[in-house]
Amino acid sequence: MVKNKNNWFIFRFFSWYISRRVTKHFHQVDFNKIDVNSQKSVLLIANHYSWWDGFLFFYLNKLLFKKKFHVMILEETILEHAFLKYMGSFSVSKGSKSIIETLKYAGGLLNDPENLLLIFPQGKLFSNFVDDVVFEKGLSKIIAFGQQKFQTVFAASFTEYFSQPKPTTFIYLKNDETANFATLADVVSAYQKHYRQSKKVQSAIVK
Protein backbone atom coordinates (compact mmCIF):
# COMPACT_ATOMS: atom_id res chain seq x y z
CA MET A 1 0.00 0.00 0.00
CA VAL A 2 1.27 3.46 -0.93
CA LYS A 3 -0.09 6.06 1.49
CA ASN A 4 -0.69 9.71 0.70
CA LYS A 5 2.04 12.09 1.85
CA ASN A 6 2.14 15.72 2.89
CA ASN A 7 4.35 18.23 1.14
CA TRP A 8 3.05 21.78 1.18
CA PHE A 9 5.04 22.99 -1.82
CA ILE A 10 4.21 20.04 -4.09
CA PHE A 11 0.55 20.16 -3.06
CA ARG A 12 0.21 23.87 -3.76
CA PHE A 13 1.85 23.57 -7.16
CA PHE A 14 -0.22 20.63 -8.37
CA SER A 15 -3.40 22.07 -6.84
CA TRP A 16 -2.88 25.11 -9.04
CA TYR A 17 -1.89 22.93 -12.00
CA ILE A 18 -4.95 20.66 -11.74
CA SER A 19 -7.32 23.63 -11.51
CA ARG A 20 -5.65 25.17 -14.55
CA ARG A 21 -5.89 21.94 -16.55
CA VAL A 22 -9.57 21.49 -15.68
CA THR A 23 -10.55 25.07 -16.55
CA LYS A 24 -8.62 24.94 -19.83
CA HIS A 25 -9.90 21.54 -20.95
CA PHE A 26 -13.56 21.90 -19.97
CA HIS A 27 -16.07 24.47 -21.11
CA GLN A 28 -17.76 24.19 -17.71
CA VAL A 29 -18.02 22.00 -14.61
CA ASP A 30 -21.71 22.15 -13.74
CA PHE A 31 -22.88 20.90 -10.33
CA ASN A 32 -25.68 21.46 -7.83
CA LYS A 33 -24.77 22.84 -4.42
CA ILE A 34 -25.54 20.78 -1.34
CA ASP A 35 -25.16 21.41 2.38
CA VAL A 36 -21.85 20.26 3.83
CA ASN A 37 -21.63 19.46 7.55
CA SER A 38 -18.39 20.90 8.92
CA GLN A 39 -18.66 18.51 11.87
CA LYS A 40 -18.56 15.38 9.71
CA SER A 41 -16.22 13.92 7.14
CA VAL A 42 -17.52 13.19 3.64
CA LEU A 43 -17.68 9.82 1.91
CA LEU A 44 -18.10 10.76 -1.76
CA ILE A 45 -19.25 7.88 -3.98
CA ALA A 46 -19.03 8.45 -7.74
CA ASN A 47 -19.21 6.64 -11.06
CA HIS A 48 -15.91 6.21 -12.89
CA TYR A 49 -15.67 6.69 -16.65
CA SER A 50 -12.63 8.81 -17.51
CA TRP A 51 -9.04 9.74 -16.74
CA TRP A 52 -10.32 13.13 -15.60
CA ASP A 53 -12.61 11.89 -12.79
CA GLY A 54 -10.22 12.22 -9.86
CA PHE A 55 -9.04 15.65 -11.00
CA LEU A 56 -12.60 16.88 -11.47
CA PHE A 57 -13.54 15.92 -7.92
CA PHE A 58 -10.32 17.41 -6.57
CA TYR A 59 -11.40 20.64 -8.28
CA LEU A 60 -14.97 20.29 -6.99
CA ASN A 61 -13.68 19.80 -3.45
CA LYS A 62 -11.93 23.17 -3.66
CA LEU A 63 -15.15 24.84 -4.79
CA LEU A 64 -17.74 23.14 -2.60
CA PHE A 65 -16.67 20.70 0.11
CA LYS A 66 -13.44 22.43 1.19
CA LYS A 67 -12.15 19.32 2.97
CA LYS A 68 -8.82 17.51 2.93
CA PHE A 69 -9.08 15.49 -0.28
CA HIS A 70 -8.37 11.74 -0.33
CA VAL A 71 -9.01 9.16 -3.04
CA MET A 72 -8.31 5.44 -3.28
CA ILE A 73 -6.72 4.44 -6.61
CA LEU A 74 -5.03 1.37 -8.07
CA GLU A 75 -1.43 0.82 -7.00
CA GLU A 76 -0.13 0.68 -10.57
CA THR A 77 -1.59 4.16 -11.17
CA ILE A 78 0.09 5.76 -8.17
CA LEU A 79 3.41 4.07 -9.03
CA GLU A 80 3.21 5.46 -12.56
CA HIS A 81 2.20 8.97 -11.42
CA ALA A 82 4.06 9.44 -8.13
CA PHE A 83 2.88 13.03 -7.61
CA LEU A 84 -0.64 11.74 -6.92
CA LYS A 85 0.31 10.63 -3.42
CA TYR A 86 0.90 14.29 -2.56
CA MET A 87 -2.64 15.13 -3.76
CA GLY A 88 -4.42 12.82 -1.30
CA SER A 89 -4.18 9.58 -3.29
CA PHE A 90 -3.41 6.25 -1.65
CA SER A 91 -3.26 2.86 -3.31
CA VAL A 92 -5.16 -0.40 -3.25
CA SER A 93 -3.79 -3.61 -4.70
CA LYS A 94 -6.60 -6.02 -5.49
CA GLY A 95 -6.06 -9.58 -4.35
CA SER A 96 -3.06 -8.69 -2.18
CA LYS A 97 -2.64 -9.25 1.56
CA SER A 98 -2.48 -5.49 2.07
CA ILE A 99 -6.06 -4.86 0.92
CA ILE A 100 -7.51 -5.05 4.45
CA GLU A 101 -4.86 -2.57 5.64
CA THR A 102 -5.92 -0.23 2.81
CA LEU A 103 -9.64 -0.51 3.58
CA LYS A 104 -8.99 0.05 7.29
CA TYR A 105 -6.87 3.10 6.46
CA ALA A 106 -9.65 4.44 4.21
CA GLY A 107 -12.26 3.95 6.92
CA GLY A 108 -10.03 5.63 9.46
CA LEU A 109 -9.88 8.75 7.29
CA LEU A 110 -13.63 9.11 7.74
CA ASN A 111 -13.22 9.50 11.49
CA ASP A 112 -11.69 12.97 10.97
CA PRO A 113 -14.35 15.61 10.15
CA GLU A 114 -11.82 17.58 8.09
CA ASN A 115 -11.48 14.78 5.53
CA LEU A 116 -13.21 13.91 2.27
CA LEU A 117 -12.77 10.40 0.90
CA LEU A 118 -13.62 9.80 -2.77
CA ILE A 119 -14.45 6.23 -3.74
CA PHE A 120 -15.11 4.87 -7.23
CA PRO A 121 -16.98 1.66 -6.30
CA GLN A 122 -16.75 0.19 -9.79
CA GLY A 123 -13.01 -0.28 -9.34
CA LYS A 124 -12.28 0.36 -13.02
CA LEU A 125 -13.48 2.47 -15.93
CA PHE A 126 -16.91 1.91 -17.46
CA SER A 127 -18.96 3.71 -20.10
CA ASN A 128 -20.30 7.11 -19.08
CA PHE A 129 -23.87 5.97 -19.76
CA VAL A 130 -24.14 2.47 -18.29
CA ASP A 131 -27.56 1.57 -16.93
CA ASP A 132 -26.23 0.49 -13.52
CA VAL A 133 -23.10 1.24 -11.51
CA VAL A 134 -21.55 -2.01 -10.27
CA PHE A 135 -20.19 -1.92 -6.72
CA GLU A 136 -17.24 -4.01 -5.57
CA LYS A 137 -17.34 -5.41 -2.03
CA GLY A 138 -14.60 -3.30 -0.44
CA LEU A 139 -16.89 -0.36 0.27
CA SER A 140 -18.71 -2.30 3.01
CA LYS A 141 -15.42 -2.69 4.92
CA ILE A 142 -14.64 1.02 4.57
CA ILE A 143 -18.07 1.95 5.92
CA ALA A 144 -17.60 -0.43 8.87
CA PHE A 145 -14.18 0.99 9.72
CA GLY A 146 -15.61 4.53 9.43
CA GLN A 147 -17.78 4.14 12.54
CA GLN A 148 -20.68 6.08 10.94
CA LYS A 149 -19.13 9.47 11.77
CA PHE A 150 -19.42 10.73 8.19
CA GLN A 151 -21.98 12.01 5.71
CA THR A 152 -22.45 10.06 2.51
CA VAL A 153 -22.68 12.03 -0.73
CA PHE A 154 -23.61 10.45 -4.05
CA ALA A 155 -22.25 11.87 -7.30
CA ALA A 156 -23.46 10.93 -10.77
CA SER A 157 -21.33 12.52 -13.50
CA PHE A 158 -21.84 12.84 -17.24
CA THR A 159 -19.77 14.61 -19.87
CA GLU A 160 -21.31 16.18 -22.98
CA TYR A 161 -20.20 18.51 -25.77
CA PHE A 162 -23.48 19.75 -27.21
CA SER A 163 -22.69 22.87 -29.27
CA GLN A 164 -19.37 23.66 -27.60
CA PRO A 165 -15.91 22.58 -28.85
CA LYS A 166 -14.95 21.81 -25.24
CA PRO A 167 -16.87 19.36 -23.05
CA THR A 168 -19.04 20.21 -20.05
CA THR A 169 -19.14 17.84 -17.10
CA PHE A 170 -22.44 17.69 -15.24
CA ILE A 171 -22.18 16.45 -11.65
CA TYR A 172 -25.40 15.59 -9.84
CA LEU A 173 -24.88 15.51 -6.07
CA LYS A 174 -27.16 14.09 -3.39
CA ASN A 175 -26.60 14.29 0.35
CA ASP A 176 -29.02 12.83 2.89
CA GLU A 177 -27.61 12.90 6.40
CA THR A 178 -30.74 11.23 7.74
CA ALA A 179 -30.19 8.10 5.63
CA ASN A 180 -29.28 4.97 7.57
CA PHE A 181 -27.30 2.56 5.40
CA ALA A 182 -27.16 -0.63 7.45
CA THR A 183 -25.70 -2.76 4.66
CA LEU A 184 -23.83 -2.37 1.39
CA ALA A 185 -27.04 -3.34 -0.40
CA ASP A 186 -28.73 -0.27 1.10
CA VAL A 187 -25.95 1.98 -0.22
CA VAL A 188 -26.06 0.35 -3.66
CA SER A 189 -29.84 0.69 -3.88
CA ALA A 190 -29.79 4.37 -2.87
CA TYR A 191 -26.93 5.17 -5.24
CA GLN A 192 -28.57 3.36 -8.18
CA LYS A 193 -31.75 5.36 -7.64
CA HIS A 194 -29.80 8.63 -7.66
CA TYR A 195 -27.76 7.58 -10.70
CA ARG A 196 -30.82 6.61 -12.74
CA GLN A 197 -32.69 9.79 -11.84
CA SER A 198 -29.62 11.88 -12.74
CA LYS A 199 -29.18 10.04 -16.03
CA LYS A 200 -32.83 10.66 -16.88
CA VAL A 201 -32.43 14.39 -16.18
CA GLN A 202 -29.20 14.49 -18.20
CA SER A 203 -30.76 12.70 -21.17
CA ALA A 204 -33.57 15.26 -21.28
CA ILE A 205 -31.21 18.25 -21.69
CA VAL A 206 -31.62 20.02 -25.02
CA LYS A 207 -29.26 22.78 -26.14
N, C-alpha and C positions, 0 to 999 in steps of 0.2 A: 504493500500500500504506500502510495506517495501522498503525504499530507500537504495541505496548503501551508505556505510560509508567509511571514510578514517582512516586507521591505518597503518602507515608505516611499523611497525614490522610484523604485521600479513600479510600484502600484500607481503612483501619481502619473507617471509617464504613460503607462498603458491604459489607464483610465481615460486620459485625454485622447489617446490614439484610438481607442475603441469608439468613443463618442464621435470622433471625427470621421472614422470609417462608416459608421452607421448613418450619420447625417449626409454624407456624400453619396453613399450607395442607394439609400432609400429616398423616395419622394416624401414619405411620411410614415411615422409609426403612430398608428391610431389606436387608442385604448380608452376604456371607460374607467373613471376614477372610483375607487372603493375606499371605505374607511379602514385605516390601519391602526391597530391597537399597539401603542408604544410599550405596553406592559407585557406583550407576548411576542415570541418569535414567530416567524412565518414559514410554513411549509408550502412551497409553491409547486404545484403539480401541473405539468404542461405536456402537450403533444410535441413530438420531435420529428421534423421533416427536412431540416436544412443545416448546413454548416454555420449559418448565422444565428441559430436559436440561442445559444448561450450568450453571445454578444448582445443580442436584442434584449434579453432579460437583465443582463448587467446594466445596460443603458436604462431600461425601465425602472430598475431598482433606484438609480440615481434620481429619477424624476418623481417617483411615486412612493415607494416603500421606505427608502432612505435607511436601510439596514446594512449590516455587514454581510456582503454577498458570499455565498458558498454554493458550489454545484458539484455533484458527483459525476465523473466522466470515466470512460474506459482508460485503463492504464497505458495502453499503447498510444493513446492520444496525448496524454500528459507527458509521456517520454519523448514524443516527437515534437511537442511544442512546450518546452520547459517553462516558458514565461507564465503559462496558465496557472501554475501553482502559486504564483504571487497575486493572482486575481481571484482567489477564493476557491480554486479547483482542487479537488482531491480525487484519488483514483480508486476504482474498483476493478478487480481481476476476477472475472466469472470462473467458477469452478475451482478456484484456489482456496487454500486453507485460511487465507487472510480475509476472506469475504465477510465473516462474522465480525472481525475487528473493524472493517470498514463500515458495516451497517451500524455497529455500536457507536462508532465515532460520529456518524451522521446523525443518529438519534440524540447523542449528547449535545450536538450543536443546537438542537431545538430547545434545550433547557436554559439557554441564554436569550433573554428578550431582545437583545440587540442584533440577533442573527436572522438572516433569511437563508433558507436551504431550498435550492431548486432541484427538483427531481424530474427526470424524463422516464416515466415508468415503462415505456416500451423497450428501453434498453438499446435500441438501434433506430436507424432512420427508416421512416415509412412515408408513403405518399401523403401529401398535404390534405387530401380529401378522402381518406379512408372513412368507411362507415362507422367503425368502432376503434377505440384506442385500446390495444392489448396491454395489460399490466403484468409485469413479472412479479415474482413472489417477494422480493427483497423489501418492498415498501412496508409490508406488515411488520417486519422486524424493526425498521426505522421508527415507525409509529409507536411500537411497544417500548423501545429504548427512549423515546421522547417524553414519556411520562405525561402526555396530554397537556403540556404547558404552552402549547402553540396554537395559532390560528391557521386553519387550512384554507388556502386560496387556489381555486381552479383557474387555469388559463387555457383557452382554446385559440390557437393562432392560425391565420390564413394569410397568404401573400398573393396579391393580385396586381396586375399592371393597369387594366382598363385603358384609359386614353393617354396615360403618362408613359414616357420612355423609361422612367425609373419605377420600381415596384413600391407598393404601399403594403405594409404589414398591419393587419387588423388583429388586435389582441382583445379577446373577450374575457373579462375577469369576473369571478364570483367568489364572494367571501360570506360565509354564514357561521358566525361564531357560536350560534346556538346548536349547530349540528352535532350529533353524537355518533361518531363512527366507531362502532364496537368491533367491527371486523373489516378485513380488506375488501370483502364483498360489498360492504356498505359504501366504502370509498369509491370503488369501481362503479357501482350503480349510480351514485351521485355525480361522479365525473362524466360518465357516459351521457347522462341526461343533459348536463351543461354543454357538453361537446356537440350533441345533436341539435340542441336548440340554437347554439351559436352558428353551426354550419347552415342551418335553415335560414337564419337571419342574413348570413353572409351571401348565400346563394340568391337571395332576393334583391341584393343591391344592384341598381341600374345606374350607370353613369352616362 
